[in-house]
């Protein structure tokens, strides 16, 4: 083993700091990721049935996006609905 191949405590400390920073960047919650909710989450927030949620979509009271068979709702639109501001569907 060569002297240049040895790892010092300082090297390990620097590696730890860099690793923790990388982990924080990758694990840090993305606020925009939480802005989209699935139907089940919306029903829990509004305390409504699946049929009522469907009616809100149909009559244009709650804006949504659909990917495959899954409906997604923006948190801002749900808050607007609760505050009485009507949104246009899709």
C-alpha positions in Angstrom: 0.0 0.0 0.0 1.3 3.4 -1.0 1.2 6.4 1.2 -0.8 8.2 -1.5 -3.5 5.6 -1.2 -4.3 6.2 2.5 -7.5 7.8 3.4 -7.3 10.3 6.2 -10.0 11.4 8.7 -10.2 14.7 6.9 -10.9 12.8 3.6 -13.7 10.9 5.3 -15.2 14.0 6.9 -15.2 15.8 3.5 -16.8 12.7 1.9 -19.5 12.7 4.6 -20.3 16.4 4.1 -20.6 15.9 0.3 -22.7 12.8 0.6 -25.1 14.4 3.0 -25.5 17.4 0.7 -26.2 15.1 -2.2 -28.8 13.2 -0.2 -30.5 16.4 0.9 -30.8 17.6 -2.7 -32.3 14.3 -3.8 -34.6 13.7 -0.8 -35.7 17.3 -0.4 -39.5 17.3 -1.0 -40.4 19.1 -4.2 -43.3 21.5 -3.4 -44.7 21.2 -6.9 -44.9 17.4 -6.5 -47.3 17.8 -3.6 -49.5 20.3 -5.6 -51.1 17.4 -7.5 -53.5 15.1 -5.6 -55.3 11.9 -6.6 -59.0 11.4 -6.2 -58.8 9.6 -2.9 -56.8 12.4 -1.4 -59.2 15.0 -2.6 -62.2 13.0 -1.3 -60.5 12.9 2.2 -59.8 16.6 2.2 -63.3 17.5 1.1 -65.0 14.7 3.0 -67.1 13.7 -0.1 -68.0 10.5 -1.9 -66.6 9.4 -5.2 -69.9 10.3 -6.9 -69.8 13.8 -5.5 -66.3 14.3 -6.7 -67.4 13.0 -10.2 -70.2 15.6 -10.1 -67.7 18.4 -9.3 -65.7 17.3 -12.4 -68.7 17.0 -14.6 -70.3 20.4 -13.7 -67.0 22.2 -14.0 -66.7 23.1 -10.3 -63.3 21.4 -10.0 -60.6 21.5 -12.6 -58.7 18.2 -13.2 -56.2 16.4 -15.4 -56.4 12.8 -16.4 -53.6 10.4 -17.1 -55.0 7.0 -18.2 -57.8 6.3 -15.8 -56.4 8.4 -12.9 -57.7 11.9 -12.2 -55.3 14.5 -10.7 -56.3 17.7 -9.1 -54.2 20.7 -8.2 -54.2 21.8 -4.6 -54.8 25.4 -5.6 -58.0 24.4 -7.4 -59.2 22.6 -4.3 -58.5 25.6 -2.2 -60.3 27.8 -4.7 -63.3 25.5 -4.6 -63.4 25.7 -0.8 -63.1 29.5 -1.0 -66.1 29.6 -3.4 -64.1 30.6 -6.5 -65.4 28.4 -9.4 -63.0 26.9 -11.9 -63.6 25.6 -15.4 -63.2 21.9 -15.9 -60.2 20.5 -17.9 
